[in-house]
Amino acid sequence: MVNRLKENDYFIYTCYFYIKYAIYNTMLKYTIESMSDSHFHILEMQKKNIDTALFFSNWETYGGKYLVDIGIDEDHLEKRLECSKDRDYLYHSVGIHPNNASGNLKSRILTIENQLKNKRVIAIGETGLDYYWDTTPKKLQKEFFISHIDLAIKYNLPIIIHNRDASEDILEILKSYNGKIKGVIHCFSSTPYFAKEFIKLGFYISFAGNLTYKNSSEIQESLKIVSIDKLLIETDSPYLAPQKVRGQINSPLNIGYTLDYMSDQLHNSRANLIGQIHKNLIELFGFKEEI
């Protein structure tokens, strides 16, 4: 009798495990199939002890498309390139985050310029202005930002812009280059007014997991005024996990939660948004149609 109970417990446990595994696989496929992440940080994920080999395996297995790994300084490109060596869906940007703006500007920008020679590098950034942390003088941030813009114009590459509490100054700078640059305002966190103004300048607007937070009403209102031909989606992993998994370390595997929120708010089908955002990504970064 005891042995039979143990056999029954084992059977129940085994069934539970396989059902849970099947549900997980189904949800993962639903979450990422045919989707791309336009902004994440592979080395930051590794610092958070994410198993990136397993992450890439899941991304491939369950139908993920393009990934764009974003640079925040010039020091670690070789390590990032190791990740894309055998992954034709993974690309990189190079740039100096505004909070890292320091030292010899000319020397550091020259290093970034030399890194643009690598064929896996397809954009400049992230760059921009960050007035939230107030750790770097605004004047110095602007000098670094403008130097990145000049590189983007010189090499006809898209620029990835970081904006934290600096919308007015970023808009003023970008207006002086109107028509000369293309790019994206990443992790949009400003107001509908500035969304409209950036779009007038030809920029894409990208939303991350913070779009789904309960206290993000301005960001949510901004989403509603962005035409879907100017819309991108990102995770900014390992940061800003969407509301459904908030508090966890984020990864591109969670991108579908933000898409679901977009779909509900815009009253637009998931499939239609995936298709249009894919077109936008190809238009901005020059990806080939299929991988």
Protein Blocks (a to p, Z undefined) as FASTA:
>chain_A
ZZmmmmmmmmmmmmmmmmmmmmmmmmmmmmmgopacfbdcfklmmmnopafklmmmmmmm
nopacdddddfbfklmmmmmmmmmmmckbccdddddfklggcjfklmmmmmmmmmmpmkb
cbecdedddfklopacfklmmmmmmmmmmmmmmnopacddddehilmmmmmmmmmmgoka
gcddehiabdfklmmmmmmnopacdddfklmpmklmmmmmmmmmmcfklcccdekiaghi
afklgoiacdfklmmmmmmmmmmmnopafklmmmmmmmmmmmmnopafbZZ
